[in-house]
């Protein structure tokens, strides 16, 4: 039995997207429940200093990532591009943490790169069985 084209890479990318989505939902729950003082740097943040707003943002991102993770396994093209974007953001954002957590940041960067590679190389629809084959 022939293994489906890129199945392992798609499964990896799908699982990473679902886990990232679940983590964002945990971030949202934390933001909704947090009562402590915020650092001064947060006062000028993009969406202000209201953690409820960030909670809703993280919740929506989490749902999108989870849906994309399941849709990637079905070879959905919109999910493929959501996954490529998410993997790239994952890798790029980890660079900022490199001085503080070098090993964890490097692992996070590599996981992001693997997600992008898996979806870019194998996320398209599989080649049809009627395609032209070349023999020597």
C-alpha positions as CSV (number, residue, x, y, z in Angstrom):
1,X,0.0,0.0,0.0
2,X,1.5,3.3,-1.1
3,X,1.8,6.0,1.6
4,X,-0.2,9.1,0.8
5,X,1.8,12.0,-0.6
6,X,3.3,14.0,2.3
7,X,1.0,12.5,4.9
8,X,3.5,12.7,7.8
9,X,4.3,16.4,7.2
10,X,0.6,17.3,7.0
11,X,-0.1,15.4,10.2
12,X,2.8,17.2,11.9
13,X,1.6,20.6,10.7
14,X,-2.0,19.8,11.6
15,X,-1.1,18.8,15.2
16,X,1.1,21.8,15.7
17,X,-1.7,24.2,14.6
18,X,-4.2,22.5,16.9
19,X,-1.8,22.6,19.8
20,X,-1.0,26.3,19.1
21,X,-4.8,27.0,18.9
22,X,-5.4,25.3,22.3
23,X,-2.5,27.4,23.8
24,X,-4.1,30.6,22.5
25,X,-7.4,29.6,24.1
26,X,-5.5,29.1,27.4
27,X,-4.0,32.6,26.9
28,X,-7.5,34.0,26.4
29,X,-8.8,32.4,29.6
30,X,-5.8,33.7,31.5
31,X,-6.4,37.3,30.1
32,X,-10.1,37.1,31.1
33,X,-9.3,36.0,34.6
34,X,-6.2,38.1,35.4
35,X,-6.7,40.7,38.1
36,X,-3.1,41.9,38.7
37,X,-1.4,45.1,37.7
38,X,-0.1,45.4,34.2
39,X,3.5,46.6,33.5
40,X,3.8,50.2,32.3
41,X,5.0,49.0,28.9
42,X,1.6,47.5,28.3
43,X,-0.2,50.8,28.7
44,X,0.8,51.8,25.1
45,X,0.1,48.4,23.5
46,X,-1.7,48.1,20.2
47,X,-5.1,47.2,21.6
48,X,-4.7,49.3,24.8
49,X,-4.4,47.9,28.3
50,X,-7.7,46.0,28.6
51,X,-6.9,42.3,28.8
52,X,-10.4,41.4,27.9
53,X,-9.8,42.7,24.4
54,X,-6.6,40.6,24.2
55,X,-8.5,37.7,25.5
56,X,-11.1,37.9,22.7
57,X,-8.3,38.3,20.2
58,X,-6.5,35.2,21.4
59,X,-9.7,33.2,21.6
60,X,-10.5,34.0,18.0
61,X,-7.0,33.2,16.9
62,X,-7.1,30.0,18.8
63,X,-10.4,28.9,17.1
64,X,-9.0,29.8,13.7
65,X,-5.8,27.8,14.4
66,X,-7.7,24.8,15.6
67,X,-10.1,24.8,12.6
68,X,-7.1,25.3,10.3
69,X,-5.3,22.4,11.9
70,X,-8.2,20.0,11.2
71,X,-8.7,21.5,7.7
72,X,-5.0,21.1,6.8
73,X,-5.4,17.4,7.1
74,X,-8.2,17.5,4.6
75,X,-5.8,19.5,2.3
76,X,-7.8,22.7,2.5
77,X,-5.9,25.5,0.7
78,X,-7.2,28.3,2.9
79,X,-6.0,26.3,5.9
80,X,-2.7,25.7,4.2
81,X,-2.1,29.4,3.9
82,X,-3.3,30.1,7.5
83,X,-0.8,27.5,8.6
84,X,2.1,28.9,6.6
85,X,1.4,32.4,8.0
86,X,1.1,31.0,11.6
87,X,4.3,29.0,11.2
88,X,6.1,32.1,10.0
89,X,4.8,34.2,12.8
90,X,5.8,31.5,15.3
91,X,9.4,31.4,14.0
92,X,9.8,35.1,13.7
93,X,8.3,36.0,17.1
94,X,10.6,33.5,18.8
95,X,13.6,35.4,17.8
96,X,12.8,38.2,20.3
97,X,13.0,35.6,23.1
98,X,16.4,34.2,22.0
99,X,18.5,36.2,24.6
100,X,16.3,35.0,27.4
101,X,15.4,31.4,26.4
102,X,17.9,30.4,23.7
103,X,17.1,26.7,23.6
104,X,13.3,27.0,23.8
105,X,13.4,29.8,21.2
106,X,15.5,27.8,18.8
107,X,13.1,24.8,19.2
108,X,10.2,27.1,18.6
109,X,11.8,28.6,15.5
110,X,12.5,25.1,14.1
111,X,9.0,24.0,14.7
112,X,7.7,27.1,12.9
113,X,10.1,26.4,10.0
114,X,9.0,22.7,9.8
115,X,5.3,23.8,9.7
116,X,6.0,26.2,6.9
117,X,8.1,23.6,5.0
118,X,5.5,20.8,5.5
119,X,2.6,23.0,4.2
120,X,4.6,24.6,1.4
121,X,6.0,21.3,0.1
122,X,3.1,18.9,0.8
123,X,0.1,21.0,1.5
124,X,-1.1,21.2,-2.1
125,X,-3.5,18.7,-3.5
126,X,-1.8,15.4,-4.2
127,X,-0.8,14.7,-7.8
128,X,-3.4,12.8,-9.7
129,X,-2.7,9.2,-10.6
130,X,-3.3,10.0,-14.3
131,X,-0.4,12.5,-14.4
132,X,2.4,11.9,-16.9
133,X,5.2,9.6,-15.6
134,X,8.6,9.6,-17.3
135,X,10.5,6.3,-17.6
136,X,14.0,5.8,-18.6
